Amino acid sequence: MKRLKAMIIDFIQQADLVLLGLCCAASIYGIFMIFSATRWTESNRYVMVQMAAMLLGICVYIGVSMVDVEIVVKWWKWIAVFEVLLFLLLKTPFGIGDETGNTAWLKFSFLPVNIGPAEVVKVPFVLLLAKQIVYLKEEKRDVRSFSSAVMVAGHALGLAGLYFVISGDMGNALMFILIFVTMAFAAGFALRWFVLLLGGGAAAVTAAWNLDLMPSYMKERFIVLADHSYDPTGIGWQQTRSLLTLGGGGLTGQGYLQGTQTQAGKGSIPARHTDLIFSVIGEELGFIGALVAILLIACIIARVLVVAKGAASSFHSYICVGMAATLIFQTIINVGMCLFVMPVIGLTLPFFSYGGSSLVMLFTAMGVVSGVKKRSPLVRLG
């Protein structure tokens, strides 16, 4: 009992309670909007799952805050094997697909929710990438050199490529690349390698497009961005309805539980509790409600970057940068999807969209950041 009391006191005194409070505030906001978005189903399952995930996430946050990640990454070989095996499970009967043919979820009979392997792997991916960058610097290698760029890029692109080939999920594969680019930039890699990566990526996409190597549904998701009138009842349906829903809220919204599209039946707005939760917020709570949601996420990101700046080592700092990059790009892409300026690639709005495994892993990632803050004794973040 004394040991438990000491651990609780230690957590309260040293862990990042401000970050935890922000994460809880965003999650609770999201739960209220998920309730509204799923009210037409006359089922509370989604809300109950999200609430359970938040409570579990808080427990994980507390536990992870007390773990020294420098000890964890000493087992990097086993962590890398875990990442690959988790992706390979998608090729087993546990992997389940969607209407586009992508297989990005695992379904186990003993769990009430599906598991997204990409969400689970993002946290260890950031840890291993940070370790690799620090290892190169400790070996006195020039991180601006071609060999250093190839080693780190090979790690990130290899994992992203493996996941994409297995799952077909372009959104999360892209997230691995964006996290890598952000961390490599923060570590001081030469700009010429980013230009080369961008040029190579553009050339690869162009070749895949012209040689018909890209799936037709994926090509159409880009075509519809240039021409919103292209197949509005098909490939453009989700974003057309999203824009209609979002625009109907005006400044202050139509009122909570009063949204015309949100409260309509099945044929109204698709994925309203997941991919398009931002549109639901905009319709019912207006521009002000949408702005509050973005500001909450922005505050979480800012807090993570403050911890990164005051971290005790570059390893801890790179970890925080990677976690912040996850939130930044996922938010930008999701909001862009809802505004019809980015293609639909299945990325949800952090802390707000429905998804049990996603929410737990977000709290896990923030718990790692809290642990970094806890191990920065020379810095007092408040």
C-alpha positions in Angstrom: 0.0 0.0 0.0 2.8 2.4 0.8 4.5 1.6 -2.5 1.3 2.3 -4.4 0.8 5.6 -2.5 4.4 6.6 -3.2 3.9 5.9 -7.0 0.7 8.0 -7.0 2.4 10.9 -5.3 5.4 10.6 -7.7 3.0 10.7 -10.7 1.1 13.7 -9.4 4.4 15.6 -8.7 6.3 14.8 -11.8 4.1 13.6 -14.6 2.5 16.0 -17.0 -1.0 16.6 -15.6 -1.6 19.6 -17.9 -1.1 17.3 -21.0 -3.4 14.7 -19.4 -6.0 17.3 -18.7 -5.9 18.5 -22.3 -6.2 15.0 -23.7 -9.2 14.2 -21.4 -10.9 17.5 -22.4 -10.5 16.7 -26.1 -11.7 13.1 -25.6 -14.8 14.1 -23.6 -15.6 16.7 -26.3 -15.3 13.9 -28.8 -17.5 11.6 -26.9 -20.3 14.1 -26.8 -20.0 14.6 -30.6 -19.9 10.8 -31.1 -23.1 10.5 -29.1 -24.7 13.1 -31.4 -23.3 11.5 -34.6 -24.6 8.0 -33.6 -27.9 9.0 -32.0 -29.8 8.0 -35.1 -28.7 4.4 -34.7 -30.5 4.2 -31.3 -27.5 2.5 -29.9 -25.1 3.6 -27.2 -22.4 1.1 -28.1 -20.1 3.7 -29.8 -20.2 6.0 -26.8 -19.6 3.2 -24.3 -16.6 1.9 -26.3 -15.1 5.3 -26.5 -15.6 6.0 -22.8 -14.1 2.7 -21.9 -11.2 3.4 -24.2 -10.6 6.8 -22.6 -10.6 5.3 -19.1 -8.2 2.6 -20.3 -6.1 5.3 -22.0 -5.8 7.3 -18.8 -4.6 4.2 -16.9 -2.1 3.5 -19.7 -1.0 7.1 -19.7 -0.2 6.8 -15.9 1.6 3.5 -16.4 3.7 4.6 -19.4 4.6 7.9 -17.6 6.5 5.8 -15.1 8.4 3.7 -17.7 11.9 4.8 -18.8 11.8 4.5 -22.6 15.6 4.3 -22.7 15.3 0.9 -21.0 12.5 -0.2 -23.4 14.5 0.6 -26.6 17.3 -1.7 -25.5 15.0 -4.4 -26.7 14.8 -2.8 -30.1 15.2 -6.0 -32.0 12.2 -7.6 -30.4 10.2 -4.4 -30.9 11.0 -4.4 -34.6 10.0 -8.0 -34.9 6.7 -7.2 -33.1 6.0 -4.4 -35.6 6.5 -6.7 -38.6 4.5 -9.6 -37.1 1.6 -7.3 -36.2 1.4 -6.2 -39.8 1.7 -9.8 -41.1 -1.3 -10.7 -39.0 -3.4 -8.8 -41.5 -2.7 -11.6 -44.0 -4.2 -14.1 -41.6 -7.9 -14.8 -40.9 -7.7 -12.2 -38.2 -7.4 -9.5 -40.9 -10.6 -7.9 -42.1 -11.1 -5.7 -45.1 -13.4 -2.8 -46.2 -15.4 -1.9 -49.3 -12.3 -0.8 -51.2 -10.4 -4.0 -50.5 -8.0 -2.6 -48.0 -7.2 -4.9 -45.0 -6.2 -2.5 -42.2 -7.9 -4.0 -39.1 -7.5 -7.1 -36.9 -10.6 -8.7 -35.3 -10.2 -11.0 -32.3 -13.2 -12.8 -30.8 -12.1 -12.0 -27.3 -12.0 -8.2 -27.8 -15.1 -6.0 -28.2 -13.4 -3.8 -30.8 -11.2 -4.2 -33.8 -7.5 -3.3 -33.6 -5.7 -1.1 -36.1 -2.1 -2.4 -36.3 -0.9 1.0 -37.8 -2.1 2.8 -34.7 -0.4 0.4 -32.4 2.9 0.5 -34.3 3.2 4.3 -34.5 4.5 4.6 -30.9 7.2 2.0 -31.1 8.1 3.3 -34.6 8.8 6.7 -33.1 10.9 5.2 -30.3 13.0 3.1 -32.7 13.5 5.9 -35.2 14.6 8.3 -32.4 17.1 5.6 -31.1 18.4 5.1 -34.6 19.0 8.8 -35.2 20.8 9.2 -31.8 22.8 6.1 -32.5 24.1 7.6 -35.7 25.1 10.8 -33.9 26.8 8.9 -31.1 28.8 7.0 -33.7 30.1 10.4 -34.8 28.5 9.9 -38.2 27.5 13.0 -40.2 23.7 12.9 -40.2 23.8 15.1 -43.3 25.6 12.4 -45.3 24.0 10.1 -47.8 24.7 6.9 -45.8 23.0 8.3 -42.7 20.0 9.4 -44.8 19.7 6.0 -46.4 19.8 4.1 -43.1 17.0 6.1 -41.5 15.0 6.4 -44.7 15.3 2.7 -45.3 13.9 2.0 -41.8 10.9 4.3 -42.3 10.1 3.7 -46.0 10.6 -0.1 -45.5 8.1 -0.2 -42.7 5.6 2.1 -44.6 6.1 0.1 -47.8 5.5 -3.2 -45.9 2.3 -1.9 -44.3 1.0 -0.5 -47.6 1.6 -3.7 -49.6 -0.1 -5.8 -46.9 -3.0 -3.5 -46.1 -3.5 -1.2 -49.0 -4.0 1.6 -46.5 -2.4 4.7 -48.0 -3.3 7.0 -45.2 -1.4 5.4 -42.4 1.5 4.4 -44.7 1.8 8.1 -45.5 1.8 8.9 -41.8 4.9 6.8 -41.2 6.7 8.7 -43.9 5.6 12.1 -42.6 6.7 11.2 -39.0 10.1 10.2 -40.4 10.5 13.4 -42.4 9.7 15.5 -39.4 12.0 13.7 -37.0 14.8 13.7 -39.6 14.4 17.4 -40.2 14.5 18.1 -36.5 17.7 16.0 -36.2 19.5 18.2 -38.8 19.5 15.9 -41.9 20.5 17.8 -45.1 17.7 19.5 -47.0 18.9 18.0 -50.3 17.8 14.5 -49.1 14.3 15.8 -48.4 14.2 17.4 -51.9 15.4 14.0 -53.3 12.7 12.2 -51.4 10.0 14.5 -52.5 11.1 14.3 -56.1 11.4 10.6 -56.0 8.0 10.3 -54.4 6.4 12.6 -57.1 8.1 10.6 -59.9 6.9 7.3 -58.4 3.3 8.5 -58.1 3.4 9.9 -61.6 4.7 6.6 -63.0 2.1 4.6 -61.1 -0.6 6.9 -62.4 0.4 6.8 -66.0 1.2 3.0 -66.0 -2.2 2.2 -64.4 -0.4 0.7 -61.4 -2.5 2.8 -59.0 -5.9 1.3 -58.0 -8.8 3.1 -59.8 -10.6 4.1 -56.6 -7.4 5.8 -55.4 -6.9 7.7 -58.7 -10.5 8.9 -58.5 -10.0 10.3 -55.0 -7.5 12.7 -56.5 -9.5 13.4 -59.6 -12.5 14.5 -57.6 -10.4 17.1 -55.7 -9.8 18.9 -59.0 -13.4 18.5 -60.2 -16.0 18.4 -57.3 -18.7 17.6 -59.8 -17.0 14.3 -60.7 -19.1 11.4 -59.6 -20.8 13.3 -56.7 -23.0 10.2 -55.9 -20.1 7.8 -56.0 -16.4 8.5 -55.2 -17.3 12.2 -54.3 -20.3 11.3 -52.1 -18.5 11.3 -48.8 -16.8 14.7 -49.2 -19.7 16.3 -50.9 -21.9 15.4 -48.0 -19.1 16.5 -45.6 -18.9 19.9 -47.1 -22.7 20.3 -47.1 -22.8 19.3 -43.4 -19.9 21.5 -42.4 -21.2 24.5 -44.2 -24.7 24.2 -42.7 -23.4 25.2 -39.3 -22.5 28.8 -39.9 -20.8 30.7 -37.0 -22.6 29.2 -34.0 -24.1 26.0 -35.5 -27.6 24.5 -35.6 -27.4 23.3 -32.0 -26.2 20.2 -30.2 -28.3 17.2 -31.3 -30.0 19.4 -33.8 -27.9 19.1 -36.9 -30.0 18.5 -40.1 -27.5 16.1 -41.7 -26.0 14.7 -38.5 -29.4 13.6 -37.1 -30.7 12.3 -40.4 -30.7 8.6 -41.2 -28.3 6.3 -42.8 -28.3 7.9 -46.2 -27.2 11.3 -44.9 -23.5 11.6 -44.1 -21.3 8.6 -44.1 -18.6 7.9 -41.5 -20.0 10.8 -39.4 -18.6 9.3 -36.1 -15.1 8.5 -37.5 -13.6 10.2 -40.6 -16.1 13.1 -40.7 -16.6 13.9 -37.0 -15.2 17.4 -37.7 -18.1 18.1 -40.1 -20.5 17.0 -37.4 -18.9 19.5 -35.0 -19.1 22.2 -37.6 -22.8 21.6 -38.3 -24.0 21.5 -34.7 -21.6 23.8 -33.0 -20.6 26.0 -35.9 -17.3 27.6 -36.7 -16.8 28.4 -33.0 -17.2 24.7 -32.0 -14.9 23.6 -34.8 -12.3 26.2 -33.8 -12.4 25.0 -30.2 -11.7 21.5 -31.3 -8.7 22.5 -33.4 -7.5 24.7 -30.5 -7.6 21.8 -28.1 -5.5 19.7 -30.4 -3.2 22.6 -31.0 -2.7 23.0 -27.3 -1.8 19.3 -26.9 0.7 19.7 -29.8 2.2 22.8 -28.2 2.5 21.1 -24.9 4.3 18.2 -26.5 6.7 20.6 -28.2 7.4 22.4 -24.9 8.3 19.1 -23.4 10.5 18.4 -26.4 12.3 21.7 -25.9 13.0 21.0 -22.3 13.9 17.3 -22.7 16.9 15.9 -20.8 18.4 14.4 -24.0 18.1 14.6 -27.8 16.7 11.1 -27.8 13.7 12.2 -25.6 13.4 15.4 -27.7 13.1 13.4 -31.0 10.5 11.2 -29.4 8.3 14.2 -28.6 8.8 15.6 -32.1 7.6 12.3 -33.6 4.5 12.3 -31.3 3.7 15.9 -32.2 4.2 15.1 -35.9 1.6 12.3 -35.6 -1.0 14.8 -34.2 -0.1 17.6 -36.6 -0.4 15.7 -39.9 -3.3 13.6 -38.9 -5.3 16.7 -37.9 -4.3 18.6 -41.1 -5.2 15.7 -43.4 -8.5 14.9 -41.6 -9.7 18.5 -41.6 -8.6 18.8 -45.2 -10.7 15.7 -46.1 -13.7 17.3 -44.5 -13.1 20.6 -46.3 -12.8 18.7 -49.7 -9.2 19.9 -50.3 -7.4 16.6 -49.5 -8.2 13.1 -50.6 -10.1 10.6 -48.4 -7.4 8.3 -47.0 -9.0 7.1 -43.8 -7.2 9.2 -41.2 -9.4 10.2 -38.2 -9.3 13.4 -36.1 -7.1 12.7 -33.0 -9.0 12.3 -29.7 -12.3 13.2 -31.4 -13.1 10.5 -33.9 -14.5 7.1 -32.7 -12.0 4.4 -32.4 -11.1 2.5 -29.3 -7.6 1.3 -30.3 -6.8 4.7 -31.7 -7.7 6.6 -28.6 -5.8 4.2 -26.3 -2.7 4.5 -28.4 -3.0 8.3 -28.5 -3.0 8.3 -24.6 -0.1 5.9 -24.8 1.9 8.3 -27.0 1.1 11.2 -24.7 2.1 9.0 -21.7 5.5 8.6 -23.3 5.7 12.4 -23.6 4.7 12.7 -19.9 7.5 10.2 -19.1 10.0 12.4 -20.9 8.8 15.4 -18.9 9.1 13.4 -15.7 12.8 12.7 -16.5 13.6 16.3 -17.3 14.5 17.3 -13.7 16.2 20.6 -14.7 13.1 21.9 -16.4 9.9 22.8 -14.6 7.0 23.0 -17.1 4.3 23.7 -14.6 
